[in-house]
Every structure is written in structure tokens, then in C-alpha cells.
């Protein structure tokens, strides 16, 4: 029940709807019992065994309430039968039954209506918290998790929680109330028969509980497998060109079919076990009803029994009414076990600790004044250090370029300066203050980021550009686009700045996407720019336009440029050559060429290429 209790926390803001649901369920249960009890005098009239009461009963307090209610009804019916005949009494009971059944169903609907707000509110809050948590988790979390599995947790797992656990709240609110009121009515009719019934119900409940023991474990396996094949789908859609180009359709299809076969096997077992619950519990219920019929019938036929035939028939009706609530509660047990598996996966995300911790008294920094210092930093993603005792100073207004072979730690530096990761040793300081002592929001407000992969969203050009500055004016957006050499091609789009660029900017070329990313960074207008191989994936013409845009953007700004194409960083104040996480050379373009070292070899290799 651990995760069930955790899910119930999401019900707290909607507790008033829960109380309304309970209130309406109490009324529903009362009228549900009345809808059966009302037929007891009807049977008495039809069989001619109805007790006649000539004198109106007196009310003697709550303890006498049942006798008073029965006596009053019998007195009223006796008057009707004597004055107008049995048909008039029967007509009255039929009209009363219609009213009772209407009220019973009205309150049942009212209970469900109130619960709808609680149910949909809980689902919304769970999805909102999952999404916000996903946004706040560090990048390191997503290198260890499959995207498809995260999608499964946010969709199918939440759906399972809604279907299994939140839906169970209705049964948990309604059925115990119904059982209690029905039991009170059964005890009022025959305490002896009700005590006999209680001998069999626990036995039936124990037998039913045996069926669902493995349900949670199997449901957890099923949800994990859902994550696996959603990952396959996500990877397939993202890599269709490569799959087709390498004729790998059959290989991917085989892997996907293996995953769905495992899912089929697990779900077959889960559904078979779940499907057994209803017929098995119904069979046990019928067996108990027949036993009660035998014992109750022997009481009615006994010479000294106070139980009349019509009361016994009403009792059987009440007993049959109690079976469905008991079945529902056993089904709730199955559902909660099944939903617990999904809840466990959802809370696995919600309760993941964020390693990028922000101190309670973190400083809010609004201006950049002197420079960035990397002081003897060391960092590793797993076991091996990517950077070892690395030190670098980036003065304000300077452009520092990082070059070197793949895996030398260039992009890692960008990730550490923006605090997507935290250093293992050493410190990164902004104007002499450790960035771990600053709020993440204020730190990143001072920085603009342009990456090799132009990350754009399925929205309009305008909304993509103003991502970092929501209150930007039309003039500011156009000015940023012009600096990024993007205004001309945007103006030629079908709807200009209102054109939707498709999923990931799929309607634009590589150069256009990159210039849009630059426009977004320009509009933000931060004092520090981090450019992570911003031109490496472009053709010569696009590179020229993008490079021109970058040079405009970097004027009077502090820049850290990670470069693959060395032709793009010749104007940098300082070029730092990295090798296996350490600086092997640094200086201006001319100074490094004169050294005739690693940098010159890299330039010659690219020129030769």
C-alpha cells in the first residue's frame, strides 16, 4: 500500500470533492437498501401474510427507530388495505419504489460526478509534476535512461494509475458504506442468519486473495517492457533514414517483435489472472447464497421462527446486494496491486534526487563584471577522468576557442560552465564567485547557448526565436533575426514569422535552423556566449552566413567557442588546444602557428582535407 498512499497525496487539493462523493454514496447506499426493503411489504400483500397494525405506533427514541418505521409502514398499509383494498396499497408501494429507485440512481450519479473532478485533477497534477521533474533533472539522468521508457512512465504508467488506483477510490468510498448499511439492515431482519453468513464470507475472501499475489510483479514487468518497445519506436522514427539506407528494416523489426512477444506473454498471464477474479468470486458468492438459502429456509419453515417468508425473501435480496460490493473490493485489491507497479515507476522519477543541488541561500547574479575562471577542475562522467586539474581564465570581453580531437573534453567544459554537470574537484568561478553558490536560473540568464544540433520546437518561427525572452517586441525579434542573417529567408517563408517550422525544424535547411538558433541567442542578449561546434555540420555557403552571424553576435561579448573547423576561430583572442583533458598549447592563431606544434598540425590536416 506504500505507493497507493503516495498517490493519495495528490487527492489532498481535491478533498472537498472526495467528501461530496462520500456524502452522496451514503445517500445512495441508504436508498439502495430501501429499494429492496420496500418489496418486503409488497410480498406480504401479494401472499396475504402482511402483518396488520390497527394502532399507530409511538416513537420512543433512536433505539426504537426500526420498530417504529416498520410499524408506521404496516399501519399505513393496513389502513389502505382496509379502506381501499390491496390494490391501492400495492399501487402506493409501486410509486414509492419508483421514487426510491430514482433517488438511488440520482445520488449514484452525483457521487460519480463529484469524483470526476478529483480523478481528473489528480491525473493532471501527476502529469504536471512528472513533466516539471523531467525538466529539472540533470542531463546525466537522461544519459542513463531511455527516452521511450520515460515516455512510457509519463503516458501508459499514468494511464494505468488512473485506471487502476484512482478508479478504485470510487469503490473504496462507496462499497464499504454500502456493506455497512446493508449489514445493519440484515442484522435488523435476522441476527442469527447474519452471524451464520459471517462464517462463510472470510473463507471466500481468503480464497479470492490467493489469485492476485503475483499480479504486481507481473504488472511491473509489463510496464517495463512497454518502455522498451516505446524506446524502439522513438529510435526508429528518429533514425528512419539510416535504417532504410543500411537495409536494417528486418533487423529492427525482429528486435521489436521480440519485445512485443515478451509483452504479450506477460500480459497474457496478467489478464488471465485478472480475468479469474470476477468469475471465481461470483462462484464463491453464489455458493454462499445457496448455503444461506438452505439455512434461512430451514429457519422460516421452523415452527418457532420469527422470520416471515417475505422478510426472508427481502433478506436474500439484501444479501445478494452485498455480494457485488464485496466483489468490487476484491477487484480493488487486484487493481491496486496492478496500479502499484506503475506508481512505483512514476515515483522512481519523481523521487530521483537531483545531483545539481542549489543551496538555500544561493545568490542571484544579475551582471557579469570581470571574467570566468576554471580553477584546477577535474571531471568524469563514469570511471575515467575527462578533465584533470584543468585551469583556464576567460576575461570579460575576450573570445576563447577550444580545439582538439574528439573526446578531448571541449564540450564537457561547456557543460560544466553552464552547470549542466558539477565538477568533481576544483571550482568554476564567475567574477570570483563559485557558480555552485549562484542560483541556476541567474547563472544561465547570463549565458547564451548555440549548439551543433539546432534544437528547435514544433512551433512558429517567432515563438522559437523569443524562447529566451517571452516579452520581446516585434522590432527586437526582427533585429535579432537580421543580426543572425535569418530575416531574409524568414520573410520568404509562406507565413513569415508565423510559419510553423515542423518537428525539430524539419521544414528548414541545416543553415536556416542554425541561424534561427543564433537569432534566439541574440535576442536573449546575454553577456556570455557559449558556441558548441555551431558550424561543423554546415555546407560552405551556410557556414559563411552562420559564421558572419556569429561574428556579429560575439562583438563586445565574452565567448567560449568550441570549434571543429579551425577556419572559424582564427580571430579568437585565445585558442586553447586540448588533448585528453589537458591543455597542450594556448595563444592566438599567429602565435600557435609560429610554435609549429599540435595546433599547426591540426590546421595543416584540415587544409589538406
Secondary structure, DSSP 8 states (H G I E B T S, - for coil): -HHHHHHHGGGGGGHHHHHHHHHHHHHHHHHHHHHHHHHHHHHHHHHT------S------GGGHHHHHHHHHHHHHHHHHHHH-HHHHHHHHHHHHHHHHHHHHHHHHHHHHHHHHHHHHHHHHHHHHHHHHHHHS-HHHHHHS-HHHHHHIIIIIHHHHIIIIIHHHHHHHHHHHHHHHHHHHHHHH-HHHHHHHHHHHHHHHHHHHHHTTTHHHHHHHHHHHHHHHHHHHHHHHHTHHHHHHTT-HHHHHHHHHHHHHHHHHHHHHHHHHHHHHHHHHHHHHHHHHHHHHHHHHHHHHSTT----HHHHHHHHHHHHHHHHHHHHHHHHHHHHHHHHHHHHHHHHHHT---SS---TT-B------SEEEEEEEEEESSSSEEEEEEEEEEETT-EEEEEESTTSSHHHHHHHHTTSS--SEEEEEETTEEGGGB-HHHHHHTEEEEESS----SSBHHHHHGGG-TT--HHHHHHHHHHTT-HHHHHTSTTGGG-B--GGGTTS-HHHHHHHHHHHHHHHT-SEEEEESTTTT--HHHHHHHHHHHHHHHTTSEEEEE-SSGGGSTT-SEEEEEETTEEEEEE-HHHHHHHTSHHHHHHHHHHH-
